[in-house]
Amino acid sequence: MYETKPIPQSEIVRFMQAKTPHAKCSGCGQSSFALVNEENINGAGLEARMALTGYPFPGYDIFKARTTDVVVFMCNNCGTVWQLSRKPVCDWLSVQL
């Protein structure tokens, strides 16, 4: 598994500028986001995780669902929350100069 230490905000901004330079909020269309959790990972004992739940079926146990580490953003205008998997960010950063 990849590292779960905090990714500096400046590195997340570099990733977003390289991969999604024209990102807009799906709720209101604005392009101003705040990084919600990254500096708090591990330092405060917090980790952002998203359950990959799939389709529920008889006997499905949500507590056994796979999870992935995420970077959490919030739109500064309407508050819509956006989650980005940390793995592609870490992978991209590992090959940058």
Phi, psi and chi 1 to 4 in degrees:
 res  aa     phi    psi   chi1   chi2   chi3   chi4
   1 MET       -  156.0 -176.1  165.6 -126.8      -
   2 TYR   -82.2  169.4   52.6   94.1      -      -
   3 GLU   -64.1  146.9  -70.0 -175.9   61.1      -
   4 THR  -115.3   16.9   56.8      -      -      -
   5 LYS   -71.9  155.5   69.5  179.3 -175.1  176.3
   6 PRO   -57.6  140.2  -23.9   33.7      -      -
   7 ILE   -94.0  127.1  -57.9  168.6      -      -
   8 PRO   -56.2  141.5  -24.0   33.7      -      -
   9 GLN   -55.7  -37.7 -176.5  171.8  -13.3      -
  10 SER   -61.8  -33.2   60.7      -      -      -
  11 GLU   -74.3  -35.4  -64.9  -60.0  -65.9      -
  12 ILE   -67.2  -39.2  -66.5  172.5      -      -
  13 VAL   -62.6  -43.4  169.0      -      -      -
  14 ARG   -59.3  -44.4  -88.9 -169.4  -16.6  122.2
  15 PHE   -60.6  -48.5  173.9   83.7      -      -
  16 MET   -63.6  -38.5  -64.9  -58.3  -69.0      -
  17 GLN   -66.7  -34.4  -72.4  173.8  -22.5      -
  18 ALA   -76.5  -39.4      -      -      -      -
  19 LYS   -95.6  -35.5  -62.2  -65.9 -174.7  174.1
  20 THR  -138.1   65.4   60.1      -      -      -
  21 PRO   -64.1  -18.2   24.6  -32.9      -      -
  22 HIS  -115.4   30.1  -54.4  -68.5      -      -
  23 ALA   -60.5  135.9      -      -      -      -
  24 LYS  -131.4  151.0  -58.9 -117.2 -174.2 -107.7
  25 CYS   -63.9  133.9  173.7      -      -      -
  26 SER   -72.5  -16.1   61.1      -      -      -
  27 GLY   -87.2  -47.2      -      -      -      -
  28 CYS  -125.1   -9.0   69.1      -      -      -
  29 GLY    86.9   -1.8      -      -      -      -
  30 GLN   -73.6  164.9  -65.1  -67.0  -44.3      -
  31 SER  -124.2   31.5   58.4      -      -      -
  32 SER  -115.7  113.4  176.8      -      -      -
  33 PHE  -120.8  154.7  -63.8   92.8      -      -
  34 ALA  -115.8  138.8      -      -      -      -
  35 LEU   -79.3  121.3 -172.8   60.2      -      -
  36 VAL   -84.9  -46.5  174.4      -      -      -
  37 ASN  -122.8  -12.0   71.7  -52.2      -      -
  38 GLU   -58.3  -41.5 -164.9   60.3   27.7      -
  39 GLU   -69.7  -16.7  -63.1  -59.3  -39.7      -
  40 ASN   -90.4  -10.3  -66.3  -35.6      -      -
  41 ILE   -61.4  132.4  -69.6  179.5      -      -
  42 ASN    64.7  -48.6  -66.4  -26.5      -      -
  43 GLY   -54.7  -38.5      -      -      -      -
  44 ALA  -110.4   13.2      -      -      -      -
  45 GLY    74.5   18.5      -      -      -      -
  46 LEU  -106.2  142.4  -58.5  173.7      -      -
  47 GLU  -137.7  138.8  -71.4 -172.5    2.6      -
  48 ALA   -94.4  124.3      -      -      -      -
  49 ARG  -134.7  148.3  -60.7 -172.6   68.2   77.1
  50 MET  -122.4  131.7  175.1 -179.2   67.9      -
  51 ALA   -78.3  133.6      -      -      -      -
  52 LEU   -96.9   86.0  -56.7  175.2      -      -
  53 THR   -80.2  -31.0   57.8      -      -      -
  54 GLY    67.8 -160.3      -      -      -      -
  55 TYR   -92.1  124.6 -178.4   76.6      -      -
  56 PRO   -67.0  139.7    1.2    2.8      -      -
  57 PHE  -139.0  165.5   52.6   86.2      -      -
  58 PRO   -53.7  129.4  -25.8   34.6      -      -
  59 GLY    87.5    0.2      -      -      -      -
  60 TYR   -66.6  132.7 -178.2   79.1      -      -
  61 ASP  -116.0  105.6 -175.7   -6.6      -      -
  62 ILE   -57.2  -28.7 -174.9   68.8      -      -
  63 PHE   -74.6   -9.0  -62.5  105.1      -      -
  64 LYS  -107.6    8.2  -67.5 -178.3 -178.7  174.3
  65 ALA   -67.2  148.0      -      -      -      -
  66 ARG   -67.3  152.1  -66.4 -176.7  -33.8  161.7
  67 THR  -129.2  162.9   60.8      -      -      -
  68 THR  -138.4  146.7 -172.2      -      -      -
  69 ASP   -72.8  141.9  -66.6  -30.4      -      -
  70 VAL  -133.7  156.8  -66.9      -      -      -
  71 VAL  -100.7  133.1  175.1      -      -      -
  72 VAL  -111.8  128.1  179.9      -      -      -
  73 PHE  -116.0  155.8  -63.2   90.3      -      -
  74 MET  -133.5  136.1 -179.3 -175.6   70.8      -
  75 CYS   -66.2  129.6  174.8      -      -      -
  76 ASN   -71.2  -14.2  -73.6  -33.0      -      -
  77 ASN   -94.4  -53.5 -177.1   55.5      -      -
  78 CYS  -113.5   -9.1   72.2      -      -      -
  79 GLY    86.6    4.0      -      -      -      -
  80 THR   -58.2  134.5  -64.3      -      -      -
  81 VAL   -96.6  136.7  174.1      -      -      -
  82 TRP  -126.3  129.8 -177.9   23.6      -      -
  83 GLN  -112.5  137.0  -62.5  179.4   29.0      -
  84 LEU  -126.5  128.1  175.4   70.0      -      -
  85 SER   -59.6  134.5  173.9      -      -      -
  86 ARG   -72.8  -27.3  -68.7 -179.2   92.7 -112.4
  87 LYS   -58.3  -50.5 -176.0  174.2 -177.0  -24.4
  88 PRO   -61.2  -33.0  -21.8   31.4      -      -
  89 VAL   -65.1  -49.4  178.5      -      -      -
  90 CYS   -62.1  -42.1  -67.5      -      -      -
  91 ASP   -61.1  -45.9  -68.9  -12.6      -      -
  92 TRP   -63.8  -44.7 -176.6   81.5      -      -
  93 LEU   -64.1  -33.3  -71.1  171.8      -      -
  94 SER   -66.8  -19.4   72.5      -      -      -
  95 VAL  -107.9    4.2  -62.5      -      -      -
  96 GLN   -85.4  153.0  -61.5  -56.2  -57.5      -
  97 LEU   -75.8      -  -61.4  175.8      -      -
